[in-house]
Amino acid sequence: VLMAKMSIELETGRDFTPKLLMLSHFEEQNRSLSSVECKKIASKCSLCIDAWRWLNEDENKVEKKKRHGVMLTIKSLLYAASSEDAEKIYVELQENETVKSSPQLHKYLENLWERKEQWMFHEYDNMSNTLVEMSIRFLKEFVQRTCKSFPAPLMVDVVSNILENHYKRIIMSYVKNSKSVATYTKFLNKAKIVLGFGS
């Protein structure tokens, strides 16, 4: 982020200060981005991924049969509609037999709960997850339609060029205060319909 910020400022001669940063590994990234003054929140999607990885690590000794149930409860905690709901789910987790039988899991959940102000009730998260899922779906559709006959290295080159141009357009649209359209949407009929560019 810092390199991108400096590059944009050098290229455009304008100050670039993001209003919000969504961090996937909050503790490490927050320390490294301490000089960037903006609101920083933890991505609920990334927290779910981290929780699932943690549950599946052998050294944490969570029974395989119980992992899925615990994960569903953690996910409902992260996406709770209100602080009261989140509190109820947290108490439910604390009383769960699997959590009681695993001191590591109990400690992991306590740590997650202590940092609740970093992930609780951020309206940006659901929107950004949806946009990321849409982008990946569109990219997958593009690859399936256009790159079937390409050898793998050429396909990677084509996709990376498209994404590079896409991000350049986003940055330049910010700099010029203009509306940006995803570069690769021109290849995709479904993408145009979803984004409202066609029927």
N, C-alpha and C positions, 0 to 999 in steps of 0.2 A: 504494500500500500504506500509506504513512504517513497519507494522508487517511482511508482506510478505518479504519485503526487508531484515529486520533483520534476519528472519528465514532462508532465502536462504543463506545469508552471514555466519550465524553460522554453517549451515549444510555443506556448501561446502568450506568454508575458502576463498572464492573469493568475490571480490567486485561486487555488483549488482547495476548498475545505469541505470535505464530506460532512453531511449533517448526521448520518447514522452509519455505523459499521456493525455488521452482523458477523460475529466470530464463531467459528466452529469449536476451537479449543480455547475456551475463554481465558483461562488462567495464563497460559503461555503467551497467547496473542495479545492479551490486554497489557501484559508487562512490556512486550516489544513495541506496542503501539501507544505507549504512555505519552509520547510527545504530540500525537495527533489528538487535538481537542474536539471531540464530538461524542455523541451518545453511542455507547457500545452495549450491545445486547448479545446474549447467547442464542444460537439457533436451536430451536426445539428439535428439529429434524436431526441435527448433528448430535444433540444430547441423546436422542433415541438410538442412533447408530452406535454411539460410544457405550451406552448401557447394554445393548445387545452384545457387542464385542466383549465387554467386561463379564457379562453373565456366561459367555461361552469359553472363557479362558479357564483351562484346567486348574491352575493354581488357586482360583477363587472358590473351587469346590462347591458349585451349585449343581444339584441333581439335574440331569438332562431332562427328565420328565417334567420338572417343575419350572424350568427356565421360561417357557412360553407364557405361562400364567403370570409369572412375576413381571415379565416384560410388558404384557398387556396392561397390568396395573400401573407400572411406571409410565407408560405412554398416556394412560388416562390422567395420571397426576400432572404430567407436563402440559397436557392440553385441556385441563380443567377450565370450566367456564367462569368460576368465581373463586375467590380465596377460601370461602367456606367449603366449597366442593373439594378444593385441593387439600385442605386441612383434613377433611374426612377420609380422603383417599390415602393420605400420608399415615393417618392413624391405622387405617385398614392394613397398609403395608407393614407397619410396625408390629401388628398383631398376627401377621401371616406366619404360619409354622416354618416355612422355608427361610424367611428372614430371621426368625428367632434362632433357628439352628445354624445359621452362618454369621459369625461375627464380622467377617469381611463385607458381606452384603449389607448388614446393618450399618456398618461404618460408611459404606459407599452411599447409601440412601440418606444418612445424616448429612454427609458432605453436600449432596445434591440439594437437600432441603435448606441448608444454611445459605446456599447461593440463589435462593428462589427469586430474589429481586432482579437477577440477571436474565431470567427466562420467563417469568410469570407475566401474562397478559400483555404481550406485545403484538399489536395488530399487524405489524410488518411481516411476521414470521409465516403466517398462513399464506399471505399473498406471495411472498418470495418463493415458498416451497411450490406453490402452484405454477408460478412462472418458470421455475427450474424444471419441473416435471414436463411442462408444455414444450420447453426448448429442447429437452432431451428427446421427447416423442417426435418433434418435428425433424430433428437431426437424424434420428433413426429412420424415419420415413424417407428422408432425402437419401441416406446411404443405401437403403433397400431399393429405391427406384433408380438412382443414378449411378451408383458405384458397383453394381453387381458384377460387371465385366472387368473392373479394374483389379490389378494385382494389389495385394495388401499395402505395400509401401506407397503406391500411388494414391490409394484410397485415403490413407492417413494424411498425405500431403494435401489432397483436395479438401478434406474436412478441416484440417488445421488452417489452411488459407481462408476458407469461408469464415471460420470462427474469428480469425485474426481481423479480417475485414469488418466483421460484425462488431467487435469490440472497438475498433478504430472509429466506426460510425457513431457508436454510443458516446465515446469520449468527445469526438468532434461536435456532436449535436449538443452536448453539455456546454462546450466552449462557445459555440455559436448561438446558443439559446434557441435551437430549432428542434422540431420533432424528428425522431429517428424511427426507421422501420428496419426490422431485422433483415440482414442481407440475404439469408438463406430462405426467407419466406416466399420469395418469388418462384422458387422451385416447387412449392408445396400447395396443392389445392386445399387440403384440409386446414393447413395453417392459416391460409387467407380467410377461410370461413370463420375459424375460431377467433382470429384477431379482428374480424369485422371488415376485411378488405374485399370480400366477394360474397357471392351467394351460393 
